[in-house]
Amino acid sequence: MNILDDLKLQYKLGGIAMRVIYWNIACFLVSLVFFYQYSIGQFAFPSWLALSSDPEVFMFRPWTFLTYAFFHDGFLHLLFNMMVLNFASNLFLTFFTQKQYLGLYILSAIFSGVVFALSFYFLNFAASIVGASAAIMAILVATTTYQPLMNVRLLLIGNVKLWHITAVILVLDLMQFRLDNTGGHISHLAGAIFGFIYIKLLQNGTDLSIIISKTLDFFTNLFRKSPSTPFTKVHKNYKKPTEKVTSRIVTKDKTQQQIDEILDKISQSGYDCLTKEEKEFLFKAGK
């Protein structure tokens, strides 16, 4: 089993959090090919991907309120964001569903982008931003709002409360507010605010992520070919012979049972705990 097959299997079994990380990495690789200026050593993202604070730009490119949240301005920018995203995602998905996760990621990115664009417009600044930091902050703060006293074990430090970690990250953002990347820090704080609001509304019975879920379901059903209903001829005075009903209790063969055992192992200890043979077995079974 080669590395590519291993990555495909992780993407397939890793859930929505792993897929979002893969999407971010894929967008970074694309930007390295098309948007990196090697002569000056920096990225030059086009206005139809990065989010601009200029109304004349974003008004005609509304999709940039989302696309900016999947691109990063450098490898370290991507690496740090994906590390924090993986950490926050595992905590969030302990309590909430994958649809809520994706909904929060998308809605917080849009909300933070709007706050950034309006803030810079009224401050009479012109800039553009990229990065998943705002959506990541929303996921982290949402989890912290729901379970602030949750114990998290950190390497070399030990057990700390989740709210301590979130507080440190927020304070660091506030300390750098006027030093560098002001637009980025505005979007980060906006993401944090949205994450807090999302949980408070959810606790009161309003799940904002339903907006995204229903939108995605609509487009999925729109392009999905509906199965045609076969014509059934009706015969009068005809009794269909009864078929022998076979028991459906034993439906798992040895292969399915082995798949379930491996999936249980992944849920308990993670994908990396699998042996090479188990990974190959899952990959072949998924074909």
C-alpha positions in Angstrom: 0.0 0.0 0.0 1.7 3.3 -1.1 1.5 6.7 0.5 -1.2 7.9 -2.0 -3.5 5.0 -1.1 -2.8 5.7 2.6 -3.8 9.4 2.1 -6.9 8.4 0.2 -8.0 6.1 3.0 -7.4 8.8 5.6 -9.5 11.2 3.6 -12.3 8.7 3.3 -12.4 7.6 6.9 -11.2 10.8 8.6 -14.5 12.6 8.6 -15.3 16.2 7.8 -12.4 17.7 9.9 -9.8 15.7 8.1 -11.4 16.7 4.8 -11.3 20.4 5.6 -7.6 20.0 6.5 -7.0 18.2 3.1 -8.9 21.0 1.3 -6.7 23.6 2.9 -3.6 21.7 2.0 -4.8 21.2 -1.6 -5.5 24.9 -2.0 -2.1 25.8 -0.7 -0.4 23.4 -3.2 -2.5 25.0 -6.0 -1.4 28.5 -4.9 2.2 27.4 -4.9 1.9 26.5 -8.6 -0.2 29.5 -9.8 0.1 32.4 -7.3 3.6 32.2 -5.8 6.1 34.7 -7.2 9.4 33.0 -6.8 11.3 36.0 -8.0 10.3 38.0 -4.9 9.5 35.1 -2.6 5.8 35.8 -1.8 2.3 35.0 -2.8 0.2 37.2 -5.0 -3.4 36.0 -4.6 -5.9 37.2 -7.3 -8.9 39.3 -6.3 -11.2 36.5 -7.1 -9.8 34.3 -4.3 -8.5 36.6 -1.6 -11.0 38.8 0.3 -10.5 42.5 -0.5 -11.8 45.3 1.7 -12.6 47.3 -1.4 -16.4 47.4 -2.0 -15.8 47.7 -5.7 -14.0 44.3 -5.6 -16.0 42.2 -3.1 -19.4 43.4 -4.2 -18.8 41.7 -7.5 -17.0 38.7 -6.0 -19.1 37.6 -3.1 -17.7 34.1 -3.1 -14.4 35.5 -1.8 -16.1 35.8 1.6 -15.6 32.0 1.7 -12.7 31.2 -0.6 -10.2 33.3 1.4 -10.7 30.8 4.3 -9.0 28.0 2.4 -5.8 29.7 1.2 -2.7 30.6 3.2 0.2 33.1 2.8 3.1 30.8 3.5 3.9 27.3 4.7 4.3 28.3 8.4 0.9 30.1 8.2 -0.7 26.8 6.9 1.2 24.6 9.3 0.2 26.5 12.5 -3.4 26.9 11.3 -3.8 23.2 10.5 -2.3 22.2 13.9 -4.7 24.4 15.8 -7.6 23.3 13.5 -6.9 19.6 14.1 -6.7 20.3 17.9 -9.9 22.3 17.9 -11.8 20.0 15.5 -11.2 16.9 17.7 -12.6 18.8 20.7 -15.6 20.2 18.9 -16.6 16.9 17.3 -16.6 15.3 20.8 -19.8 17.1 21.5 -21.3 18.1 18.1 -22.0 16.6 14.7 -20.0 16.9 11.5 -22.8 18.9 9.8 -22.6 21.4 12.7 -18.8 21.5 12.3 -18.9 22.3 8.6 -21.7 24.8 9.1 -19.8 26.6 11.8 -16.6 26.7 9.7 -18.4 28.2 6.6 -20.6 30.6 8.5 -17.8 31.9 10.8 -15.6 32.5 7.7 -18.3 34.5 6.0 -19.2 36.5 9.2 -15.5 37.3 9.9 -15.0 38.3 6.3 -17.9 40.7 6.5 -16.6 42.2 9.7 -13.1 42.6 8.2 -14.4 44.3 5.0 -16.7 46.7 6.8 -14.0 47.6 9.4 -11.4 48.4 6.8 -13.9 50.3 4.7 -14.9 52.6 7.6 -11.3 53.0 8.7 -10.5 53.9 5.1 -7.9 51.2 4.8 -7.4 48.9 1.7 -6.1 45.4 2.1 -6.9 41.8 1.4 -6.7 38.7 3.6 -6.4 34.9 3.3 -6.3 32.2 5.9 -8.5 29.8 7.9 -7.7 31.4 11.3 -11.1 33.1 11.7 -13.0 29.9 11.2 -10.5 28.0 13.4 -11.0 30.6 16.2 -14.8 30.1 15.9 -14.5 26.3 16.3 -12.1 26.7 19.3 -14.2 29.3 21.1 -17.4 27.5 20.4 -16.0 24.4 22.1 -14.6 26.4 25.0 -18.0 28.2 25.5 -19.7 24.8 25.7 -17.1 23.1 27.9 -14.7 25.7 29.4 -13.5 23.5 32.3 -12.6 20.5 30.0 -9.2 19.2 30.9 -6.7 19.1 28.0 -3.3 17.4 28.3 -0.5 19.4 26.7 3.0 18.1 26.0 5.6 19.3 28.7 2.9 21.2 30.5 0.3 18.6 31.6 -3.4 19.1 32.2 -4.8 22.5 31.7 -8.4 23.8 31.4 -9.6 24.4 27.8 -10.5 28.1 28.6 -6.9 28.7 29.6 -5.6 27.7 26.2 -8.3 29.8 24.4 -7.6 32.8 26.6 -3.9 32.7 25.8 -4.6 32.6 22.1 -7.1 35.5 22.3 -4.7 37.6 24.4 -1.9 37.1 21.9 -4.2 38.2 19.1 -5.1 41.4 21.1 -1.5 42.1 21.8 -0.6 42.0 18.1 -3.7 43.9 17.0 -2.0 47.2 16.0 1.5 45.7 15.3 1.0 43.6 12.2 -1.7 42.1 10.1 -4.5 44.2 11.6 -7.0 42.9 9.2 -6.2 39.3 10.1 -6.6 39.9 13.8 -9.9 41.7 13.2 -11.2 38.6 11.4 -9.8 36.3 14.2 -11.7 38.2 16.9 -14.8 38.2 14.7 -14.5 34.4 14.4 -14.2 34.1 18.2 -17.3 36.2 18.7 -19.2 34.1 16.2 -18.2 30.9 17.8 -19.5 32.2 21.2 -22.8 33.4 19.6 -23.3 30.1 17.8 -23.1 28.1 21.0 -25.4 30.5 22.9 -28.0 30.3 20.2 -27.6 26.5 20.0 -28.2 26.2 23.7 -31.4 28.3 23.2 -32.6 25.9 20.5 -31.4 27.7 17.3 -28.8 25.9 15.2 -27.4 28.2 12.6 -25.5 25.4 10.9 -28.9 24.2 9.5 -28.6 27.0 7.0 -25.5 25.4 5.5 -26.8 21.9 5.8 -30.0 22.7 3.9 -28.2 24.6 1.3 -25.8 21.8 0.6 -28.6 19.2 0.6 -30.5 21.3 -1.9 -27.7 21.4 -4.4 -26.8 17.8 -3.8 -30.4 16.7 -4.5 -30.6 19.1 -7.5 -27.7 17.3 -9.3 -28.6 13.8 -8.1 -30.4 11.8 -10.6 -33.7 10.6 -9.1 -34.3 6.8 -9.5 -37.0 6.1 -12.0 -40.0 4.1 -10.7 -40.5 1.0 -12.8 -43.9 0.4 -14.3 -45.9 -2.2 -12.3 -48.6 -4.1 -14.0 -51.6 -5.0 -11.9 -53.3 -8.3 -12.2 -56.7 -8.9 -10.8 -57.6 -12.0 -8.9 -54.0 -12.9 -8.7 -52.3 -13.8 -5.5 -48.5 -13.4 -5.6 -46.9 -16.6 -4.3 -45.4 -16.0 -0.9 -41.6 -16.1 -0.8 -39.7 -17.7 1.9 -38.5 -15.0 4.2 -34.9 -15.3 5.0 -33.6 -14.1 8.3 -31.8 -10.7 8.1 -30.3 -11.0 11.6 -27.0 -12.4 10.5 -26.0 -10.0 7.8 -22.4 -9.4 8.7 -19.9 -11.8 7.1 -16.3 -12.1 8.3 -15.2 -9.2 6.0 -17.8 -6.8 7.4 -17.1 -7.9 11.0 -13.4 -7.2 10.4 -14.1 -3.8 9.0 -16.3 -2.9 12.0 -13.5 -4.0 14.4 -11.0 -1.9 12.6 -13.3 1.2 12.6 -13.8 0.7 16.3 -10.1 0.6 16.8 -9.8 3.9 14.8 -12.5 5.6 16.9 -10.7 4.5 20.1 -7.0 5.0 19.3 -6.9 6.9 15.9 -6.0 5.9 12.4 -2.2 5.8 13.1 -2.6 2.8 15.4 -3.6 0.5 12.6 -1.1 -2.0 11.2 0.0 -2.0 7.6 -2.1 -5.1 7.0 -5.2 -3.4 8.5 -4.7 -0.3 6.4 -4.4 -2.4 3.2 -7.5 -4.4 4.1 -9.6 -1.2 4.6 -8.3 0.3 1.4 -9.2 -2.9 -0.6 -12.6 -3.2 1.1 -13.4 0.5 0.3 -13.0 -0.1 -3.4 
